[in-house]
Amino acid sequence: MSKNIVEMHQITKAFPGVLALDSVDFNCMQGEVHALVGENGAGKSTLMKILAGAYRPDSGRIILRGNDIAFHSPREAQRHGISIIYQEFNLIPDLSVAENIFLGREPQKRMGFIDNTSLSEKAQSLLEDLGVAIDLGMRVSELGVAQQQMIEIAKALSLNADIIMMDEPSAVVSGKELESLFRIIRTLKANKKAIIYISHRIDEIFQIADRATVLKDGKLVGTVQTSDVDKPKVVSMMVGRSLSETFPQRKKLKQKQEVLALKNVSREGFLKDISFNVHKGEILGIAGLVGAGRSELARAIFGADPIDMGEIILKEKIIKKSSPKNSIVSGIGFVTENRAHDGLIHSLSLRKNLTLAILERVKKWFYIRDRYEKEISKQSVDQFKIITPSIEQEVRYLSGGNQQKVILAKWININLSLLILDEPTRGIDVGTKSEVYTLMRRLADQGTAIIMISSELPEIIGMSDRILVMHDGEIMGVVSPDKATEEGILMMATGQKRTINKAEG
Amino acid sequence: MRIGLLKRHSAVFIVYVILAILILTTGLLSDVFLTFRNLENLLRQVAPLGFVSVGQTFAILTAGIDLSIGSVVSMTSVLTTGMIEGQQQLVLPVLVLVFGLAILIGFINGTIISKTGVHPLIVTLGMMSVVQGGILLYTKAPTGSVPISYDFVAWGNVWKIPFPILLFASVATIAIIFLRLTVFGRYVYATGGNEEVARLSGIKTGRVKTIVYMICSFTAALTGIMLASRMGMGDPLVGERYMLDSIIPVLIGGTRLTGGVGGVAGTIGGIFIFIILSNALNLLDVTAYWQWIVEGLVVIVSVSLYFRQKR
């Protein structure tokens, strides 16, 4: 095989309180797709940021095309042909596709005017090389996420990058879009580019990567040829144990006691005639594609959005004035989909986030009972194994998995009878995922009703007691997990099949 | 732990370091600065600016701002003197009326902001114009007078402590307790930190914001009455400078314009820096225009220091 274009030797990097990387070796060859895998906090991003010039290592060597090198800035790394595509894109929404690709490097005419003809031509040829058809004049804000990702890739190529790193590219695209991303990656590979693909989705790694390097707790576990190993092997390398049984055992429901029922609930443009119910101790999975109205349904139940028609009945009482406050008082918790945006208040400490929804209980007159609040927080930290130096830590310093645990703890602290979870395991690592699953099942066994929205079909099938499938704001049917197949659910989710109109069990 | 403590209170820490340096240098440069008379004079000046800055801290903590503060100051000043006209028996009823009107203005501000979602900058700027226009319809020149007893507000002493200082100390203490220890205070930080999360946690963020603008107007009324007492009459333009002056100590004090971070402790430091700076420049015979330049630079330098800290 061809030789390494980049080699990283014995890279060590410490942040205050953590050893993020401990003598890690990594290399990548021309024309290779090299996956970098590991749980959150394993050090993947740190390693890549070092290669991209965003961080400097405490010790270790980087050898690029045979020469020792040390980058002092991301710009310097870029000049050496290294580009990184972060999950959060660096695009300017109100500029056009072509303008974004050449931002800061626009071809110029005399007097500093932008040479638009040459700009379009150059952008056009880049996109053609990638086999992507996007109108160059479109503003980026008009494009979907997948297309924006393509533009980021084109931008990297315009910098003559021959090492392209992608940080969790599949976190933002799925299905067909992911297929076209893979197609582009294969094109890049054929053009002798080195691609470093960061992900914790094992399936993808086997689809696209030639080799995989596994990190755990800042240490190198090993580098393997993907053709030599199987999925369970990689998973066990990642978590350091084998996850033979990902989903906890279901228990048979003894009696059906209705907690929540919806009758003909509609909201113009989002929800059409929704009727279903959830029982005590049951996990109801809601499947469907993005835009099927699942999150809108959750928000309607919680009182975050209004409904136009229909009835929401909680514990046999019709909810008249629905608002988040009333929902919380009646014991409904809501873990939102977008953790970064509306899950936690990042400027507040762990303690203050944990008690935000239960201050009514923590207060005495109008004072917050400081000692009681600390007690509750410490209990939650212990119970949920939240890794943090102190309860006074601002939550923005916690890792994604730990943030998710804080959110769960916050809701479980209210007197919970119904918990709505919107994509509870998105973006968290395998280990934390299984902790979340265990926790959900334990809650259900203790009598909480759970509504779980998820786009991951194995999770839907593995966790739910009943599965409700939505398409275009409507319920397409209800399936039982022992009869459900991924194909069957997809048929319903894409609107090709409908089983029933009413969904009461 | 020590580093952690420092980090959490870093902005407040920097404010008081700057303040200490300021006091030391001014003391060295001017013989008059550390005299009892100058200090007492200085402390009396703290109160009018202090009230509005404390109010403004609340608004900025919720990621808002109140630009109508200045016009409410003017309004309370001319209305009290204009209606009392030196009559002792009218003092109490007029004060009640004026405070009520000020708080009503805050309520309207807050309600429009929370119901329509229009940015507070626009709503309160509009309100400023409405109120200022109303004042100028009422009177175009300084007007009215107050009875002798009313002088007490600005010039009186309690246990040899100037009353304005005592009143400001109480208001500031109550504000700090409110923000640090009460549920309402927590709601203010939560609303400013992330309004959607706060709402989904069952906090009535609209109500929180409404109360915050009522607090702003209330503090503006305190300032207005203090100024009316100090001058013995009401001036329809006396509050103008407070629209921006009320914001400066808040920013020097480390409260972030984006909301959710900061507090009254920092603002108090900011007020003293602001007041001492202009006092010092006065004592050193620096012209008012230079004072503007220096004050502007202090704001820019201090706020950039906090941003550096953050990274």
Interface residues (C-beta under 8 A of the other chain):
Chain A: F302 A304 P324 K325 S327 I328 V329 F334 T336 H341 D342 G343 L344 I345 H346 S347 L348 K352 L356 A357 L359 E360 K363 F366 Y367 I368 D370 P389 S390 E392 K410
Chain B: G4 R8 L181 T182 V183 F184 R186 Y187 Y189 A190 G193 N194 E196 V197 A198 R199 L200 S201 G202 I203 K204 G260 V261
